[in-house]
């Protein structure tokens, strides 16, 4: 993976993280700067990793759907041209500007990824798009479940802290 691609993935992760954390900061202006910085760094790492794993997960789903159709030596990978549109995600993720626009942007990036998967395999475009969509939804659902579990653990720890004090 090239340095340019790593930088783009980190910036895309940062933009996704900002789209999730900054509305929280707007609702709770008394959050400490240290907590906000920690949320941004953690969110950047998580979102950047999820974005980086999207082509790998799509390749795995395509292998499950059409075994024997995929070349064993090649794999699907991000290119700077495919990942660059995700940098707009923070601007489009803000609730006032439209989550629907954010969804359209992610769908457009997914369509580009489906085209790359089609070029690498014998799958048709619709089958490749289904693999990319299944991979994206699976990764998003996994991150959402983990995010909710962490929130419950943190809330439970705070409740125990209040009861003890």
N, C-alpha and C positions, 0 to 999 in steps of 0.2 A: 504494500500500500504506500503510495507516494505521500510526501509531506504535504503537498497541496490538498490531497484528498483527506488526510487526517485533519488539517486545519478547517476544511469545509464541513466535515462531520462534527467537529467540536463546535463550530459556529452555528450549525443547524441545531445541535443539541442545546446550545445556549439560547437560541431563539425560541425553541419549544419550551424550555424551562422558564424563560421570561414570560411567555404567554400563559403559563400556569401560575407562576409565583406573583407576578405584579398585580393581578386582580385581587389576590389574597391580601397583599400589602395595602391596596386601596381600601379594602373593607376593614382592615385592622391596622390603622396607622401607627399604633403604639408598639408594633413588633420591633424587637431590637435589630440593629443593623447586622450584628453578628449572626443572628438566626436567619435573617434574609440572605446574607451572603452564603451561609451554610446550605440553605435550601437551593440557592441558585447553582452552587458548585455541584451538589448532589444531583440536582435535576439535570444539569448539563451532562454529567457522566452517564446517568441512566438513559436519558433521551438520546444522546449520541451513540451509546451502545445499541439501543434498540434500532436506531436508524441504520447503523452499520450491519446489524444482523438481518435486516429485512431481505436483502438479496439471498443470503445464505438460507434463510427459512423458506423463501420462495423456491429455491433450487431443491430443497429437501421435499417440499410438498409436490413439486413437479416430478421428482423421482418416485414418490409414493403413488402418484396418479398414473404415470406412464412408465413403469419400470422397463428398462431395456432401451428406452428411447433417448436417454441422455448420454452424451459422451463422458467417459469416465475421467478424462484428463482435464477437462475444462470445467469452469464454474462461473456462476453469475457473480459479478462484482460491480461496485459503484464506479462510475467515472465522474470526474469533476462536472461534466455537462449534465449528468443525471441528478447529482446531489445539489447543485447550486440553487435550483428553485426553492429548496427547503429553507433557505436563508430568509425567505419572506414570511415564514410561518409565524414569527413573533408578532409582526404587525397585523397579520390577518387573524391571529388567535384571540385578540382582545375582544371581549364580548360586545362592546359597542360597535366595533367595525365588522363583526360578522363571523361567527363560527362556520357558517355555511361557505363563506369564501375560503376559509382555512381547509375545509373538507374538499372543496373543489381543487385547491392547490395540491393537496396530498393525492387526490385521485389522478390529477395530471402527472405527477411524479410517478405514481404507480403505473400509469399507462406507458410512460417511457421505460420503466423497468420491465413491463410486460413485453414491449417491443424488443428489448435486449434479450429477454428469456426466449422469445420466439426465434430470434436470430441464432441463439446458441443451441437450440433443441429442435426436435421434429414436431413439437407441439404447435397447434394453431394459435392464433392470437387470442381468441376467446378462452381457450384452455389455459394459456399462459396468464391471461388477466385474472382468471379464477384462482390460479395458484398464488399469484402476487396478492390478491385480495384476501385469500384465506390466511396467508402468512402474516399480512399486516394486521388483520383482525385478531389473529391468535396472539401476536406480540403485544398489541394494545390491550387485549383482555388480561394477559398475564401481568403486565405492568400495573393495570388498574387494580387487580386483585391484591398485588403486593402493596400498592400504595394504600389501599383501604385497611389491610392488615396492620401496616405500620402505624396508621392513624389511630386504630383501635388500641394498639399496644401503648402508644404514647398517651392517649386519653386515659387508659386504665392506670398507667403509672402516675399520672397527675392526680387522679381521683384518690389513689392510695396515699399519695403524698399529702393531700389535703386532710384526709381522715386521720393520719398519724399526727399531723401538726396540730 
